[in-house]
Structures are given as structure tokens and as C-alpha cells.
Amino acid sequence: MKDFNLTSAKDGAKVCTKDGKSVRLLAFDRESASFPIVGLIENRKVCCYTIDGKYYADKDSDNDLRMV
């Protein structure tokens, strides 16, 4: 897996979590300065992310985004 790339993700490149779960990105413009990206993990869990693909702003998580 490669590091998350916002431009590629916006262009439709496949994205997953750090632990390999599939993610469908739903929005990149949520009204939040810290967590503008909205994703759906394995069609079950809605999550919000930083522009760097981080689930938490201040620590790592298995839910952080990666490029497939």
C-alpha cells in the first residue's frame, strides 16, 4: 500500500484502510476544517478523515487511509 494521496483519491483511485479494509470515499468537502473527507469502510462504518487521510489528527490508527 502507498501513502494516501488526496489528488489521486479525488480522481477515483482505490483507497483502503491501513489494515486493508475497503473504503469508498463519499465526500471531500464536509463542513469541517479538521476532517473534511467522509468515507465508508466496508459498506458499514461512516468515518471522517483529515486531508492527509488520518482518522485521528494526533495519532496513528488502523483506520488511516492508504492507496491500494
mmCIF file as Biopython writes it, N, C-alpha, C and O atoms, coordinates in Angstrom:
data_model
#
loop_
_atom_site.group_PDB
_atom_site.id
_atom_site.type_symbol
_atom_site.label_atom_id
_atom_site.label_alt_id
_atom_site.label_comp_id
_atom_site.label_asym_id
_atom_site.label_entity_id
_atom_site.label_seq_id
_atom_site.pdbx_PDB_ins_code
_atom_site.Cartn_x
_atom_site.Cartn_y
_atom_site.Cartn_z
_atom_site.occupancy
_atom_site.B_iso_or_equiv
_atom_site.auth_seq_id
_atom_site.auth_asym_id
_atom_site.pdbx_PDB_model_num
ATOM 1   N N  . MET A ? 1  ? 0.831   -1.185 0.000   1.0 0.0 1  A 1 
ATOM 2   C CA . MET A ? 1  ? 0.000   0.000  0.000   1.0 0.0 1  A 1 
ATOM 3   C C  . MET A ? 1  ? 0.877   1.251  0.000   1.0 0.0 1  A 1 
ATOM 4   O O  . MET A ? 1  ? 1.967   1.275  0.571   1.0 0.0 1  A 1 
ATOM 5   N N  . LYS A ? 2  ? 0.372   2.266  -0.646  1.0 0.0 2  A 1 
ATOM 6   C CA . LYS A ? 2  ? 1.075   3.542  -0.723  1.0 0.0 2  A 1 
ATOM 7   C C  . LYS A ? 2  ? 0.413   4.542  0.228   1.0 0.0 2  A 1 
ATOM 8   O O  . LYS A ? 2  ? -0.726  4.348  0.654   1.0 0.0 2  A 1 
ATOM 9   N N  . ASP A ? 3  ? 1.138   5.606  0.552   1.0 0.0 3  A 1 
ATOM 10  C CA . ASP A ? 3  ? 0.578   6.670  1.379   1.0 0.0 3  A 1 
ATOM 11  C C  . ASP A ? 3  ? -0.634  7.279  0.677   1.0 0.0 3  A 1 
ATOM 12  O O  . ASP A ? 3  ? -0.725  7.259  -0.550  1.0 0.0 3  A 1 
ATOM 13  N N  . PHE A ? 4  ? -1.549  7.811  1.456   1.0 0.0 4  A 1 
ATOM 14  C CA . PHE A ? 4  ? -2.748  8.436  0.921   1.0 0.0 4  A 1 
ATOM 15  C C  . PHE A ? 4  ? -2.382  9.647  0.080   1.0 0.0 4  A 1 
ATOM 16  O O  . PHE A ? 4  ? -1.523  10.442 0.461   1.0 0.0 4  A 1 
ATOM 17  N N  . ASN A ? 5  ? -3.039  9.783  -1.064  1.0 0.0 5  A 1 
ATOM 18  C CA . ASN A ? 5  ? -2.824  10.903 -1.971  1.0 0.0 5  A 1 
ATOM 19  C C  . ASN A ? 5  ? -4.181  11.494 -2.299  1.0 0.0 5  A 1 
ATOM 20  O O  . ASN A ? 5  ? -4.982  10.873 -2.998  1.0 0.0 5  A 1 
ATOM 21  N N  . LEU A ? 6  ? -4.440  12.683 -1.800  1.0 0.0 6  A 1 
ATOM 22  C CA . LEU A ? 6  ? -5.744  13.325 -1.956  1.0 0.0 6  A 1 
ATOM 23  C C  . LEU A ? 6  ? -6.120  13.517 -3.424  1.0 0.0 6  A 1 
ATOM 24  O O  . LEU A ? 6  ? -7.258  13.250 -3.810  1.0 0.0 6  A 1 
ATOM 25  N N  . THR A ? 7  ? -5.194  13.969 -4.230  1.0 0.0 7  A 1 
ATOM 26  C CA . THR A ? 7  ? -5.477  14.206 -5.651  1.0 0.0 7  A 1 
ATOM 27  C C  . THR A ? 7  ? -5.884  12.910 -6.357  1.0 0.0 7  A 1 
ATOM 28  O O  . THR A ? 7  ? -6.869  12.890 -7.095  1.0 0.0 7  A 1 
ATOM 29  N N  . SER A ? 8  ? -5.142  11.846 -6.136  1.0 0.0 8  A 1 
ATOM 30  C CA . SER A ? 8  ? -5.471  10.555 -6.748  1.0 0.0 8  A 1 
ATOM 31  C C  . SER A ? 8  ? -6.818  10.040 -6.252  1.0 0.0 8  A 1 
ATOM 32  O O  . SER A ? 8  ? -7.608  9.497  -7.026  1.0 0.0 8  A 1 
ATOM 33  N N  . ALA A ? 9  ? -7.074  10.215 -4.955  1.0 0.0 9  A 1 
ATOM 34  C CA . ALA A ? 9  ? -8.351  9.757  -4.392  1.0 0.0 9  A 1 
ATOM 35  C C  . ALA A ? 9  ? -9.515  10.518 -5.023  1.0 0.0 9  A 1 
ATOM 36  O O  . ALA A ? 9  ? -10.544 9.922  -5.341  1.0 0.0 9  A 1 
ATOM 37  N N  . LYS A ? 10 ? -9.360  11.822 -5.206  1.0 0.0 10 A 1 
ATOM 38  C CA . LYS A ? 10 ? -10.414 12.612 -5.855  1.0 0.0 10 A 1 
ATOM 39  C C  . LYS A ? 10 ? -10.627 12.188 -7.300  1.0 0.0 10 A 1 
ATOM 40  O O  . LYS A ? 10 ? -11.732 12.302 -7.830  1.0 0.0 10 A 1 
ATOM 41  N N  . ASP A ? 11 ? -9.562  11.694 -7.939  1.0 0.0 11 A 1 
ATOM 42  C CA . ASP A ? 11 ? -9.654  11.236 -9.325  1.0 0.0 11 A 1 
ATOM 43  C C  . ASP A ? 11 ? -10.224 9.818  -9.429  1.0 0.0 11 A 1 
ATOM 44  O O  . ASP A ? 11 ? -10.377 9.290  -10.530 1.0 0.0 11 A 1 
ATOM 45  N N  . GLY A ? 12 ? -10.539 9.202  -8.285  1.0 0.0 12 A 1 
ATOM 46  C CA . GLY A ? 12 ? -11.179 7.888  -8.303  1.0 0.0 12 A 1 
ATOM 47  C C  . GLY A ? 12 ? -10.280 6.698  -8.035  1.0 0.0 12 A 1 
ATOM 48  O O  . GLY A ? 12 ? -10.727 5.558  -8.159  1.0 0.0 12 A 1 
ATOM 49  N N  . ALA A ? 13 ? -9.013  6.929  -7.667  1.0 0.0 13 A 1 
ATOM 50  C CA . ALA A ? 13 ? -8.121  5.809  -7.348  1.0 0.0 13 A 1 
ATOM 51  C C  . ALA A ? 13 ? -8.646  5.061  -6.127  1.0 0.0 13 A 1 
ATOM 52  O O  . ALA A ? 13 ? -9.269  5.653  -5.246  1.0 0.0 13 A 1 
ATOM 53  N N  . LYS A ? 14 ? -8.391  3.764  -6.082  1.0 0.0 14 A 1 
ATOM 54  C CA . LYS A ? 14 ? -8.879  2.946  -4.985  1.0 0.0 14 A 1 
ATOM 55  C C  . LYS A ? 14 ? -8.150  3.264  -3.688  1.0 0.0 14 A 1 
ATOM 56  O O  . LYS A ? 14 ? -6.946  3.520  -3.663  1.0 0.0 14 A 1 
ATOM 57  N N  . VAL A ? 15 ? -8.933  3.238  -2.609  1.0 0.0 15 A 1 
ATOM 58  C CA . VAL A ? 15 ? -8.445  3.574  -1.279  1.0 0.0 15 A 1 
ATOM 59  C C  . VAL A ? 15 ? -8.824  2.458  -0.314  1.0 0.0 15 A 1 
ATOM 60  O O  . VAL A ? 15 ? -9.857  1.809  -0.477  1.0 0.0 15 A 1 
ATOM 61  N N  . CYS A ? 16 ? -7.981  2.239  0.690   1.0 0.0 16 A 1 
ATOM 62  C CA . CYS A ? 16 ? -8.280  1.263  1.734   1.0 0.0 16 A 1 
ATOM 63  C C  . CYS A ? 16 ? -7.782  1.814  3.069   1.0 0.0 16 A 1 
ATOM 64  O O  . CYS A ? 16 ? -7.138  2.862  3.116   1.0 0.0 16 A 1 
ATOM 65  N N  . THR A ? 17 ? -8.084  1.099  4.147   1.0 0.0 17 A 1 
ATOM 66  C CA . THR A ? 17 ? -7.550  1.485  5.446   1.0 0.0 17 A 1 
ATOM 67  C C  . THR A ? 17 ? -6.153  0.910  5.597   1.0 0.0 17 A 1 
ATOM 68  O O  . THR A ? 17 ? -5.732  0.059  4.813   1.0 0.0 17 A 1 
ATOM 69  N N  . LYS A ? 18 ? -5.449  1.374  6.598   1.0 0.0 18 A 1 
ATOM 70  C CA . LYS A ? 18 ? -4.103  0.900  6.884   1.0 0.0 18 A 1 
ATOM 71  C C  . LYS A ? 18 ? -4.086  -0.610 7.117   1.0 0.0 18 A 1 
ATOM 72  O O  . LYS A ? 18 ? -3.101  -1.276 6.799   1.0 0.0 18 A 1 
ATOM 73  N N  . ASP A ? 19 ? -5.182  -1.156 7.675   1.0 0.0 19 A 1 
ATOM 74  C CA . ASP A ? 19 ? -5.243  -2.598 7.917   1.0 0.0 19 A 1 
ATOM 75  C C  . ASP A ? 19 ? -5.917  -3.370 6.780   1.0 0.0 19 A 1 
ATOM 76  O O  . ASP A ? 19 ? -6.257  -4.542 6.944   1.0 0.0 19 A 1 
ATOM 77  N N  . GLY A ? 20 ? -6.115  -2.711 5.614   1.0 0.0 20 A 1 
ATOM 78  C CA . GLY A ? 20 ? -6.548  -3.406 4.410   1.0 0.0 20 A 1 
ATOM 79  C C  . GLY A ? 20 ? -8.030  -3.467 4.116   1.0 0.0 20 A 1 
ATOM 80  O O  . GLY A ? 20 ? -8.427  -4.128 3.156   1.0 0.0 20 A 1 
ATOM 81  N N  . LYS A ? 21 ? -8.865  -2.805 4.902   1.0 0.0 21 A 1 
ATOM 82  C CA . LYS A ? 21 ? -10.306 -2.816 4.646   1.0 0.0 21 A 1 
ATOM 83  C C  . LYS A ? 21 ? -10.645 -1.864 3.497   1.0 0.0 21 A 1 
ATOM 84  O O  . LYS A ? 21 ? -10.009 -0.822 3.340   1.0 0.0 21 A 1 
ATOM 85  N N  . SER A ? 22 ? -11.639 -2.224 2.705   1.0 0.0 22 A 1 
ATOM 86  C CA . SER A ? 22 ? -12.038 -1.381 1.586   1.0 0.0 22 A 1 
ATOM 87  C C  . SER A ? 22 ? -12.725 -0.112 2.088   1.0 0.0 22 A 1 
ATOM 88  O O  . SER A ? 22 ? -13.434 -0.122 3.094   1.0 0.0 22 A 1 
ATOM 89  N N  . VAL A ? 23 ? -12.495 0.970  1.361   1.0 0.0 23 A 1 
ATOM 90  C CA . VAL A ? 23 ? -13.095 2.264  1.712   1.0 0.0 23 A 1 
ATOM 91  C C  . VAL A ? 23 ? -13.649 2.903  0.449   1.0 0.0 23 A 1 
ATOM 92  O O  . VAL A ? 23 ? -12.982 2.951  -0.585  1.0 0.0 23 A 1 
ATOM 93  N N  . ARG A ? 24 ? -14.881 3.393  0.550   1.0 0.0 24 A 1 
ATOM 94  C CA . ARG A ? 24 ? -15.473 4.183  -0.532  1.0 0.0 24 A 1 
ATOM 95  C C  . ARG A ? 24 ? -15.570 5.614  -0.029  1.0 0.0 24 A 1 
ATOM 96  O O  . ARG A ? 24 ? -16.257 5.890  0.954   1.0 0.0 24 A 1 
ATOM 97  N N  . LEU A ? 25 ? -14.883 6.520  -0.705  1.0 0.0 25 A 1 
ATOM 98  C CA . LEU A ? 25 ? -14.916 7.916  -0.299  1.0 0.0 25 A 1 
ATOM 99  C C  . LEU A ? 25 ? -16.185 8.566  -0.833  1.0 0.0 25 A 1 
ATOM 100 O O  . LEU A ? 25 ? -16.494 8.464  -2.020  1.0 0.0 25 A 1 
ATOM 101 N N  . LEU A ? 26 ? -16.913 9.232  0.048   1.0 0.0 26 A 1 
ATOM 102 C CA . LEU A ? 26 ? -18.210 9.806  -0.292  1.0 0.0 26 A 1 
ATOM 103 C C  . LEU A ? 26 ? -18.161 11.308 -0.538  1.0 0.0 26 A 1 
ATOM 104 O O  . LEU A ? 26 ? -18.900 11.828 -1.374  1.0 0.0 26 A 1 
ATOM 105 N N  . ALA A ? 27 ? -17.289 12.008 0.191   1.0 0.0 27 A 1 
ATOM 106 C CA . ALA A ? 27 ? -17.208 13.468 0.055   1.0 0.0 27 A 1 
ATOM 107 C C  . ALA A ? 27 ? -15.831 13.960 0.471   1.0 0.0 27 A 1 
ATOM 108 O O  . ALA A ? 27 ? -15.161 13.366 1.316   1.0 0.0 27 A 1 
ATOM 109 N N  . PHE A ? 28 ? -15.433 15.054 -0.143  1.0 0.0 28 A 1 
ATOM 110 C CA . PHE A ? 28 ? -14.149 15.678 0.174   1.0 0.0 28 A 1 
ATOM 111 C C  . PHE A ? 28 ? -14.348 17.094 0.719   1.0 0.0 28 A 1 
ATOM 112 O O  . PHE A ? 28 ? -13.376 17.796 0.995   1.0 0.0 28 A 1 
ATOM 113 N N  . ASP A ? 29 ? -15.594 17.508 0.871   1.0 0.0 29 A 1 
ATOM 114 C CA . ASP A ? 29 ? -15.877 18.895 1.222   1.0 0.0 29 A 1 
ATOM 115 C C  . ASP A ? 29 ? -16.835 19.044 2.402   1.0 0.0 29 A 1 
ATOM 116 O O  . ASP A ? 29 ? -17.618 19.992 2.461   1.0 0.0 29 A 1 
ATOM 117 N N  . ARG A ? 30 ? -16.765 18.105 3.336   1.0 0.0 30 A 1 
ATOM 118 C CA . ARG A ? 30 ? -17.584 18.216 4.539   1.0 0.0 30 A 1 
ATOM 119 C C  . ARG A ? 30 ? -17.239 19.528 5.242   1.0 0.0 30 A 1 
ATOM 120 O O  . ARG A ? 30 ? -16.083 19.949 5.232   1.0 0.0 30 A 1 
ATOM 121 N N  . GLU A ? 31 ? -18.232 20.175 5.850   1.0 0.0 31 A 1 
ATOM 122 C CA . GLU A ? 31 ? -18.002 21.454 6.525   1.0 0.0 31 A 1 
ATOM 123 C C  . GLU A ? 31 ? -17.285 21.239 7.847   1.0 0.0 31 A 1 
ATOM 124 O O  . GLU A ? 31 ? -17.872 21.383 8.920   1.0 0.0 31 A 1 
ATOM 125 N N  . SER A ? 32 ? -16.020 20.896 7.754   1.0 0.0 32 A 1 
ATOM 126 C CA . SER A ? 32 ? -15.159 20.706 8.923   1.0 0.0 32 A 1 
ATOM 127 C C  . SER A ? 32 ? -13.738 21.053 8.507   1.0 0.0 32 A 1 
ATOM 128 O O  . SER A ? 32 ? -13.208 20.491 7.549   1.0 0.0 32 A 1 
ATOM 129 N N  . ALA A ? 33 ? -13.138 21.966 9.219   1.0 0.0 33 A 1 
ATOM 130 C CA . ALA A ? 33 ? -11.762 22.351 8.890   1.0 0.0 33 A 1 
ATOM 131 C C  . ALA A ? 33 ? -10.786 21.215 9.150   1.0 0.0 33 A 1 
ATOM 132 O O  . ALA A ? 33 ? -9.791  21.080 8.438   1.0 0.0 33 A 1 
ATOM 133 N N  . SER A ? 34 ? -11.055 20.402 10.153  1.0 0.0 34 A 1 
ATOM 134 C CA . SER A ? 34 ? -10.128 19.331 10.529  1.0 0.0 34 A 1 
ATOM 135 C C  . SER A ? 34 ? -10.374 18.013 9.807   1.0 0.0 34 A 1 
ATOM 136 O O  . SER A ? 34 ? -9.422  17.306 9.477   1.0 0.0 34 A 1 
ATOM 137 N N  . PHE A ? 35 ? -11.633 17.672 9.556   1.0 0.0 35 A 1 
ATOM 138 C CA . PHE A ? 35 ? -11.991 16.367 8.985   1.0 0.0 35 A 1 
ATOM 139 C C  . PHE A ? 35 ? -12.971 16.514 7.820   1.0 0.0 35 A 1 
ATOM 140 O O  . PHE A ? 35 ? -14.146 16.175 7.958   1.0 0.0 35 A 1 
ATOM 141 N N  . PRO A ? 36 ? -12.498 17.020 6.666   1.0 0.0 36 A 1 
ATOM 142 C CA . PRO A ? 36 ? -13.394 17.275 5.540   1.0 0.0 36 A 1 
ATOM 143 C C  . PRO A ? 36 ? -13.736 16.062 4.671   1.0 0.0 36 A 1 
ATOM 144 O O  . PRO A ? 36 ? -14.660 16.133 3.861   1.0 0.0 36 A 1 
ATOM 145 N N  . ILE A ? 37 ? -13.011 14.954 4.822   1.0 0.0 37 A 1 
ATOM 146 C CA . ILE A ? 37 ? -13.229 13.776 3.981   1.0 0.0 37 A 1 
ATOM 147 C C  . ILE A ? 37 ? -14.161 12.793 4.694   1.0 0.0 37 A 1 
ATOM 148 O O  . ILE A ? 37 ? -13.990 12.507 5.879   1.0 0.0 37 A 1 
ATOM 149 N N  . VAL A ? 38 ? -15.147 12.282 3.954   1.0 0.0 38 A 1 
ATOM 150 C CA . VAL A ? 38 ? -16.078 11.297 4.505   1.0 0.0 38 A 1 
ATOM 151 C C  . VAL A ? 38 ? -15.903 10.003 3.726   1.0 0.0 38 A 1 
ATOM 152 O O  . VAL A ? 38 ? -15.913 9.996  2.496   1.0 0.0 38 A 1 
ATOM 153 N N  . GLY A ? 39 ? -15.742 8.907  4.464   1.0 0.0 39 A 1 
ATOM 154 C CA . GLY A ? 39 ? -15.568 7.602  3.830   1.0 0.0 39 A 1 
ATOM 155 C C  . GLY A ? 39 ? -16.438 6.552  4.477   1.0 0.0 39 A 1 
ATOM 156 O O  . GLY A ? 39 ? -16.887 6.703  5.613   1.0 0.0 39 A 1 
ATOM 157 N N  . LEU A ? 40 ? -16.671 5.482  3.733   1.0 0.0 40 A 1 
ATOM 158 C CA . LEU A ? 40 ? -17.476 4.355  4.203   1.0 0.0 40 A 1 
ATOM 159 C C  . LEU A ? 40 ? -16.588 3.112  4.188   1.0 0.0 40 A 1 
ATOM 160 O O  . LEU A ? 40 ? -16.186 2.642  3.124   1.0 0.0 40 A 1 
ATOM 161 N N  . ILE A ? 41 ? -16.286 2.584  5.369   1.0 0.0 41 A 1 
ATOM 162 C CA . ILE A ? 41 ? -15.418 1.415  5.485   1.0 0.0 41 A 1 
ATOM 163 C C  . ILE A ? 41 ? -16.259 0.156  5.348   1.0 0.0 41 A 1 
ATOM 164 O O  . ILE A ? 41 ? -17.198 -0.070 6.112   1.0 0.0 41 A 1 
ATOM 165 N N  . GLU A ? 42 ? -15.905 -0.659 4.359   1.0 0.0 42 A 1 
ATOM 166 C CA . GLU A ? 42 ? -16.567 -1.945 4.074   1.0 0.0 42 A 1 
ATOM 167 C C  . GLU A ? 42 ? -18.090 -1.841 4.048   1.0 0.0 42 A 1 
ATOM 168 O O  . GLU A ? 42 ? -18.790 -2.742 4.511   1.0 0.0 42 A 1 
ATOM 169 N N  . ASN A ? 43 ? -18.598 -0.735 3.503   1.0 0.0 43 A 1 
ATOM 170 C CA . ASN A ? 43 ? -20.037 -0.501 3.365   1.0 0.0 43 A 1 
ATOM 171 C C  . ASN A ? 43 ? -20.784 -0.558 4.684   1.0 0.0 43 A 1 
ATOM 172 O O  . ASN A ? 43 ? -21.988 -0.815 4.703   1.0 0.0 43 A 1 
ATOM 173 N N  . ARG A ? 44 ? -20.076 -0.317 5.802   1.0 0.0 44 A 1 
ATOM 174 C CA . ARG A ? 44 ? -20.717 -0.407 7.108   1.0 0.0 44 A 1 
ATOM 175 C C  . ARG A ? 44 ? -20.493 0.802  7.999   1.0 0.0 44 A 1 
ATOM 176 O O  . ARG A ? 44 ? -21.433 1.284  8.632   1.0 0.0 44 A 1 
ATOM 177 N N  . LYS A ? 45 ? -19.278 1.295  8.059   1.0 0.0 45 A 1 
ATOM 178 C CA . LYS A ? 45 ? -18.913 2.304  9.047   1.0 0.0 45 A 1 
ATOM 179 C C  . LYS A ? 45 ? -18.558 3.625  8.371   1.0 0.0 45 A 1 
ATOM 180 O O  . LYS A ? 45 ? -17.642 3.683  7.550   1.0 0.0 45 A 1 
ATOM 181 N N  . VAL A ? 46 ? -19.283 4.675  8.717   1.0 0.0 46 A 1 
ATOM 182 C CA . VAL A ? 46 ? -19.006 6.001  8.181   1.0 0.0 46 A 1 
ATOM 183 C C  . VAL A ? 46 ? -17.928 6.647  9.048   1.0 0.0 46 A 1 
ATOM 184 O O  . VAL A ? 46 ? -18.043 6.683  10.273  1.0 0.0 46 A 1 
ATOM 185 N N  . CYS A ? 47 ? -16.879 7.158  8.402   1.0 0.0 47 A 1 
ATOM 186 C CA . CYS A ? 47 ? -15.759 7.787  9.106   1.0 0.0 47 A 1 
ATOM 187 C C  . CYS A ? 47 ? -15.397 9.105  8.438   1.0 0.0 47 A 1 
ATOM 188 O O  . CYS A ? 47 ? -15.645 9.305  7.249   1.0 0.0 47 A 1 
ATOM 189 N N  . CYS A ? 48 ? -14.807 9.996  9.221   1.0 0.0 48 A 1 
ATOM 190 C CA . CYS A ? 48 ? -14.321 11.263 8.694   1.0 0.0 48 A 1 
ATOM 191 C C  . CYS A ? 48 ? -12.807 11.319 8.848   1.0 0.0 48 A 1 
ATOM 192 O O  . CYS A ? 48 ? -12.245 10.783 9.803   1.0 0.0 48 A 1 
ATOM 193 N N  . TYR A ? 49 ? -12.156 11.978 7.892   1.0 0.0 49 A 1 
ATOM 194 C CA . TYR A ? 49 ? -10.693 11.985 7.812   1.0 0.0 49 A 1 
ATOM 195 C C  . TYR A ? 49 ? -10.145 13.383 7.570   1.0 0.0 49 A 1 
ATOM 196 O O  . TYR A ? 49 ? -10.839 14.265 7.064   1.0 0.0 49 A 1 
ATOM 197 N N  . THR A ? 50 ? -8.879  13.564 7.945   1.0 0.0 50 A 1 
ATOM 198 C CA . THR A ? 50 ? -8.163  14.797 7.624   1.0 0.0 50 A 1 
ATOM 199 C C  . THR A ? 50 ? -7.800  14.769 6.130   1.0 0.0 50 A 1 
ATOM 200 O O  . THR A ? 50 ? -7.997  13.753 5.463   1.0 0.0 50 A 1 
ATOM 201 N N  . ILE A ? 51 ? -7.279  15.870 5.617   1.0 0.0 51 A 1 
ATOM 202 C CA . ILE A ? 51 ? -6.877  15.894 4.203   1.0 0.0 51 A 1 
ATOM 203 C C  . ILE A ? 51 ? -5.684  14.985 3.941   1.0 0.0 51 A 1 
ATOM 204 O O  . ILE A ? 51 ? -5.379  14.674 2.789   1.0 0.0 51 A 1 
ATOM 205 N N  . ASP A ? 52 ? -5.010  14.562 4.999   1.0 0.0 52 A 1 
ATOM 206 C CA . ASP A ? 52 ? -3.895  13.621 4.880   1.0 0.0 52 A 1 
ATOM 207 C C  . ASP A ? 52 ? -4.342  12.171 5.037   1.0 0.0 52 A 1 
ATOM 208 O O  . ASP A ? 52 ? -3.515  11.259 5.039   1.0 0.0 52 A 1 
ATOM 209 N N  . GLY A ? 53 ? -5.660  11.957 5.169   1.0 0.0 53 A 1 
ATOM 210 C CA . GLY A ? 53 ? -6.175  10.605 5.299   1.0 0.0 53 A 1 
ATOM 211 C C  . GLY A ? 53 ? -6.076  10.026 6.701   1.0 0.0 53 A 1 
ATOM 212 O O  . GLY A ? 53 ? -6.131  8.809  6.877   1.0 0.0 53 A 1 
ATOM 213 N N  . LYS A ? 54 ? -5.932  10.885 7.693   1.0 0.0 54 A 1 
ATOM 214 C CA . LYS A ? 54 ? -5.802  10.432 9.080   1.0 0.0 54 A 1 
ATOM 215 C C  . LYS A ? 54 ? -7.178  10.346 9.750   1.0 0.0 54 A 1 
ATOM 216 O O  . LYS A ? 54 ? -8.018  11.232 9.596   1.0 0.0 54 A 1 
ATOM 217 N N  . TYR A ? 55 ? -7.385  9.255  10.496  1.0 0.0 55 A 1 
ATOM 218 C CA . TYR A ? 55 ? -8.620  9.045  11.249  1.0 0.0 55 A 1 
ATOM 219 C C  . TYR A ? 55 ? -8.615  9.895  12.517  1.0 0.0 55 A 1 
ATOM 220 O O  . TYR A ? 55 ? -9.641  10.453 12.905  1.0 0.0 55 A 1 
ATOM 221 N N  . TYR A ? 56 ? -7.460  9.986  13.152  1.0 0.0 56 A 1 
ATOM 222 C CA . TYR A ? 56 ? -7.245  10.875 14.288  1.0 0.0 56 A 1 
ATOM 223 C C  . TYR A ? 56 ? -6.226  11.919 13.859  1.0 0.0 56 A 1 
ATOM 224 O O  . TYR A ? 56 ? -5.280  11.601 13.139  1.0 0.0 56 A 1 
ATOM 225 N N  . ALA A ? 57 ? -6.407  13.150 14.289  1.0 0.0 57 A 1 
ATOM 226 C CA . ALA A ? 57 ? -5.483  14.211 13.887  1.0 0.0 57 A 1 
ATOM 227 C C  . ALA A ? 57 ? -4.114  14.067 14.546  1.0 0.0 57 A 1 
ATOM 228 O O  . ALA A ? 57 ? -3.109  14.501 13.983  1.0 0.0 57 A 1 
ATOM 229 N N  . ASP A ? 58 ? -4.066  13.462 15.733  1.0 0.0 58 A 1 
ATOM 230 C CA . ASP A ? 58 ? -2.832  13.483 16.518  1.0 0.0 58 A 1 
ATOM 231 C C  . ASP A ? 58 ? -2.179  12.126 16.765  1.0 0.0 58 A 1 
ATOM 232 O O  . ASP A ? 58 ? -1.189  12.050 17.492  1.0 0.0 58 A 1 
ATOM 233 N N  . LYS A ? 59 ? -2.714  11.047 16.174  1.0 0.0 59 A 1 
ATOM 234 C CA . LYS A ? 59 ? -2.089  9.734  16.351  1.0 0.0 59 A 1 
ATOM 235 C C  . LYS A ? 59 ? -2.458  8.808  15.199  1.0 0.0 59 A 1 
ATOM 236 O O  . LYS A ? 59 ? -3.400  9.074  14.453  1.0 0.0 59 A 1 
ATOM 237 N N  . ASP A ? 60 ? -1.711  7.726  15.064  1.0 0.0 60 A 1 
ATOM 238 C CA . ASP A ? 60 ? -1.961  6.750  14.004  1.0 0.0 60 A 1 
ATOM 239 C C  . ASP A ? 60 ? -3.130  5.837  14.376  1.0 0.0 60 A 1 
ATOM 240 O O  . ASP A ? 60 ? -3.445  5.642  15.550  1.0 0.0 60 A 1 
ATOM 241 N N  . SER A ? 61 ? -3.762  5.284  13.336  1.0 0.0 61 A 1 
ATOM 242 C CA . SER A ? 61 ? -4.888  4.375  13.528  1.0 0.0 61 A 1 
ATOM 243 C C  . SER A ? 61 ? -4.904  3.348  12.397  1.0 0.0 61 A 1 
ATOM 244 O O  . SER A ? 61 ? -4.434  3.630  11.295  1.0 0.0 61 A 1 
ATOM 245 N N  . ASP A ? 62 ? -5.438  2.173  12.665  1.0 0.0 62 A 1 
ATOM 246 C CA . ASP A ? 62 ? -5.631  1.183  11.610  1.0 0.0 62 A 1 
ATOM 247 C C  . ASP A ? 62 ? -6.653  1.665  10.588  1.0 0.0 62 A 1 
ATOM 248 O O  . ASP A ? 62 ? -6.727  1.115  9.489   1.0 0.0 62 A 1 
ATOM 249 N N  . ASN A ? 63 ? -7.442  2.683  10.930  1.0 0.0 63 A 1 
ATOM 250 C CA . ASN A ? 63 ? -8.432  3.241  10.014  1.0 0.0 63 A 1 
ATOM 251 C C  . ASN A ? 63 ? -7.878  4.348  9.133   1.0 0.0 63 A 1 
ATOM 252 O O  . ASN A ? 63 ? -8.608  4.870  8.290   1.0 0.0 63 A 1 
ATOM 253 N N  . ASP A ? 64 ? -6.608  4.728  9.295   1.0 0.0 64 A 1 
ATOM 254 C CA . ASP A ? 64 ? -5.994  5.726  8.412   1.0 0.0 64 A 1 
ATOM 255 C C  . ASP A ? 64 ? -6.061  5.237  6.971   1.0 0.0 64 A 1 
ATOM 256 O O  . ASP A ? 64 ? -5.991  4.036  6.710   1.0 0.0 64 A 1 
ATOM 257 N N  . LEU A ? 65 ? -6.198  6.177  6.039   1.0 0.0 65 A 1 
ATOM 258 C CA . LEU A ? 65 ? -6.338  5.837  4.627   1.0 0.0 65 A 1 
ATOM 259 C C  . LEU A ? 65 ? -4.997  5.563  3.954   1.0 0.0 65 A 1 
ATOM 260 O O  . LEU A ? 65 ? -3.978  6.169  4.285   1.0 0.0 65 A 1 
ATOM 261 N N  . ARG A ? 66 ? -5.026  4.647  3.015   1.0 0.0 66 A 1 
ATOM 262 C CA . ARG A ? 66 ? -3.888  4.304  2.163   1.0 0.0 66 A 1 
ATOM 263 C C  . ARG A ? 66 ? -4.402  4.110  0.736   1.0 0.0 66 A 1 
ATOM 264 O O  . ARG A ? 66 ? -5.586  3.844  0.526   1.0 0.0 66 A 1 
ATOM 265 N N  . MET A ? 67 ? -3.521  4.245  -0.222  1.0 0.0 67 A 1 
ATOM 266 C CA . MET A ? 67 ? -3.853  3.973  -1.621  1.0 0.0 67 A 1 
ATOM 267 C C  . MET A ? 67 ? -3.630  2.490  -1.887  1.0 0.0 67 A 1 
ATOM 268 O O  . MET A ? 67 ? -2.643  1.913  -1.431  1.0 0.0 67 A 1 
ATOM 269 N N  . VAL A ? 68 ? -4.550  1.875  -2.626  1.0 0.0 68 A 1 
ATOM 270 C CA . VAL A ? 68 ? -4.423  0.445  -2.949  1.0 0.0 68 A 1 
ATOM 271 C C  . VAL A ? 68 ? -3.333  0.247  -3.975  1.0 0.0 68 A 1 
ATOM 272 O O  . VAL A ? 68 ? -3.066  -0.884 -4.381  1.0 0.0 68 A 1 
#
